[in-house]
Amino acid sequence: MNQYLNLNLGSYRIHNLNLCSFNREKDLMALGASIQNILLAAVALGLGACWLGEILNRKEEINRLLRWDRDLEMVAALAVGYPGKKPGKGRRRPLRQLLLPMGPQQV
């Protein structure tokens, strides 16, 4: 059975940013680096993990469902859990199929 825990690791206060944050752009980059480390740690522990990007297109609905204050902005979400089955080995395409020509020379 798949069991997943949805984690909101990235909510960001919108008002009074000067008081809450040194630099929003750097804060968001730091959040991305932290999430990458969380994903790597989850896999090392045998968990499945996925950084959910499409959910950000529905953040107003998510904020309403979670009953968040209007001054919170969802900036990241993760799904973490035990996979239902062990993933098989993927098939890689030959490198020649992935490269694009870059001028007069053909790859």
C-alpha positions, 0 to 999 in steps of 0.5 A, a space after each residue: 500500500 502506498 502511504 504518502 505524507 505531504 509536506 509543506 516545507 515552503 511557506 513564506 510570509 508575504 507582508 513585512 518581508 523586510 522584517 522576515 527576510 534578508 533577501 527573498 530571492 536568496 531565501 527561495 534558493 536556500 529553500 530549494 537547496 534544503 529541499 534537494 537535501 531532504 529528497 536525497 535523505 528520503 531516498 537514502 532512507 528507502 522512501 519515495 519522494 517527489 517535489 510537487 511543482 504543479 500544485 503551485 498553480 492551485 496555491 489559492 485553493 490549497 491555502 483555503 483548504 489548509 486554512 492558512 492566513 492570507 499573508 502566507 504564500 506556498 512556495 514548495 510542497 513535497 510528497 514523501 512515503 513508502 513506494 508501493 513497489 521497487 522501481 525497475 531499472 530504466 532504459 537510457 537512450 543512446 547519447 546520439 539521440 539526445 544531442 542536437 546539432 550545433 552548427 555546420 557540424 552534425 553530431 
